[in-house]
Amino acid sequence: MPEATTSRPKPKPAAAPFIAETPKFEMPSFDIPKFDMPQFEVPAAFREFAEKGVTQAKANWEKVKAATEETTDLLETSYTTASKGAADYGLKLIEIGRANTNSAFDFASQMFTVKSLSEAVELSTAHARKQFETAAAQGKELTALAQKVATESVEPIKEGVASAFKKVA
């Protein structure tokens, strides 16, 4: 038959003789005095002034918000135009480079067929003249394209600023 075990309470560890047990701290309770707040009414003129200020602030906020959105749209349009213009300018440079390279290869192949020095000088002079005229025309074309891109990029901003000044005035 199994023996019955009795459970004994575990003894508390002995407190060190030099540490005194401190009593728990309790917050003292006290009543907060109640003061009657004076009842006063805000003057009507002050209320009207505050309401007008709030209304005016809301209206100004709406104007600023609209102007900001309009400016953002203008900048997006300007940026889109400028990036398209830059791409067009880059394509024009590639086209010019290709034309100049083809011209140089044509000149080189013609130089291989030359039979005399005078023919080489004549061919070289004609090629140089043609290249000078071509370079001048290409420079004018690139300048015109750059001016067009700059004008088209700035135009939306210019119109927006003029429109803003008309609204303000």
C-alpha positions in Angstrom: 0.0 0.0 0.0 1.5 3.3 -0.9 2.4 5.6 1.9 0.6 8.8 2.2 2.8 11.8 1.9 2.1 14.9 3.8 2.9 18.1 2.2 4.5 20.5 4.6 4.6 24.2 3.9 8.0 25.3 2.7 9.8 27.5 5.2 10.3 31.1 4.3 13.9 32.0 3.7 15.3 33.7 6.6 15.7 37.4 6.2 19.2 38.8 6.5 19.5 40.2 10.1 20.9 43.5 8.8 18.1 44.3 6.3 15.0 45.7 7.9 11.7 45.0 6.2 10.3 48.3 4.8 6.6 49.0 5.0 4.7 49.5 1.7 4.2 53.1 0.6 0.7 54.3 0.2 -0.2 57.5 -1.5 -2.1 59.8 0.9 -5.5 60.6 -0.3 -6.9 64.1 -0.3 -9.7 65.9 -2.0 -9.1 68.4 -4.7 -11.1 71.5 -4.0 -13.6 72.3 -6.6 -13.8 75.8 -7.9 -16.7 77.1 -9.8 -15.6 78.4 -13.1 -17.1 81.7 -14.0 -19.5 81.5 -16.9 -18.8 84.1 -19.5 -19.9 84.6 -23.0 -17.6 85.4 -25.9 -18.6 88.8 -27.4 -20.3 88.6 -30.7 -17.8 90.8 -32.4 -15.0 88.5 -31.4 -16.9 85.4 -32.6 -17.5 87.2 -36.0 -13.9 88.1 -36.2 -12.8 84.5 -35.5 -15.3 83.1 -38.0 -14.1 85.5 -40.7 -10.5 84.6 -40.0 -11.3 80.9 -40.3 -13.3 81.5 -43.5 -10.5 83.6 -45.0 -7.9 81.0 -44.1 -9.9 78.3 -45.8 -10.3 80.4 -48.9 -6.6 81.2 -49.0 -5.8 77.6 -48.5 -8.0 76.6 -51.5 -6.3 79.3 -53.6 -2.8 78.1 -52.6 -3.8 74.5 -53.2 -5.2 75.4 -56.7 -2.1 77.4 -57.6 0.2 74.6 -56.4 -1.7 72.0 -58.5 -1.6 74.4 -61.5 2.1 74.9 -61.1 2.7 71.2 -60.8 0.8 70.6 -64.1 2.8 73.4 -65.8 6.1 71.9 -64.6 5.1 68.4 -65.7 4.1 69.8 -69.2 7.4 71.7 -69.4 9.4 68.7 -68.3 7.6 66.4 -70.8 8.2 68.9 -73.6 11.9 69.4 -72.7 12.6 65.6 -72.5 10.9 65.0 -75.9 13.0 67.9 -77.3 16.2 66.5 -75.8 15.4 63.1 -77.4 14.7 64.8 -80.8 18.0 66.7 -80.4 19.9 63.5 -79.6 18.3 61.8 -82.7 19.3 64.7 -84.8 22.9 64.4 -83.6 22.9 60.7 -84.4 21.5 61.5 -87.9 24.2 64.1 -88.5 26.9 61.8 -87.2 25.7 59.0 -89.6 25.7 61.4 -92.5 29.2 62.7 -91.7 30.5 59.2 -91.3 29.0 58.1 -94.6 30.5 61.2 -96.3 34.0 60.3 -94.8 33.8 56.7 -96.1 32.7 57.9 -99.5 35.6 60.4 -99.6 38.0 57.6 -98.6 36.7 55.2 -101.3 37.0 58.0 -103.9 40.6 58.7 -102.8 41.5 55.1 -103.5 40.5 55.5 -107.1 42.6 58.7 -107.7 45.2 58.3 -110.5 47.1 61.6 -110.1 48.1 64.1 -107.4 46.1 66.9 -109.1 43.0 64.7 -109.1 43.5 64.0 -105.3 43.9 67.7 -104.5 40.8 68.5 -106.6 38.8 65.7 -104.8 40.1 66.8 -101.4 39.2 70.4 -102.0 35.7 69.6 -103.2 35.2 67.3 -100.2 36.4 70.0 -97.8 34.1 72.6 -99.4 31.2 70.2 -99.2 31.9 69.3 -95.6 32.2 72.9 -94.6 28.8 73.8 -96.2 27.3 70.7 -94.6 28.7 71.5 -91.2 27.4 75.0 -91.4 23.9 73.8 -92.4 24.0 71.1 -89.6 25.0 73.8 -87.1 22.1 76.0 -88.1 19.7 73.0 -88.0 20.9 72.1 -84.5 20.7 75.7 -83.3 17.2 76.0 -84.6 16.2 72.8 -83.0 17.7 73.8 -79.6 15.9 77.2 -79.8 12.6 75.4 -80.6 13.0 73.0 -77.7 13.9 75.8 -75.3 11.0 77.9 -76.4 8.5 75.1 -76.3 9.7 74.0 -72.8 9.4 77.5 -71.3 6.1 78.4 -73.0 3.8 76.6 -70.5 5.6 78.2 -67.6 5.4 81.6 -69.3 1.7 81.2 -69.9 1.1 80.0 -66.4 2.9 83.0 -64.8 1.0 85.4 -67.0 -2.3 83.6 -66.0 -1.3 83.8 -62.4 -0.7 87.6 -62.6 -4.0 88.1 -64.3 -5.8 86.2 -61.5 -3.9 88.3 -58.8 -4.6 91.6 -60.5 
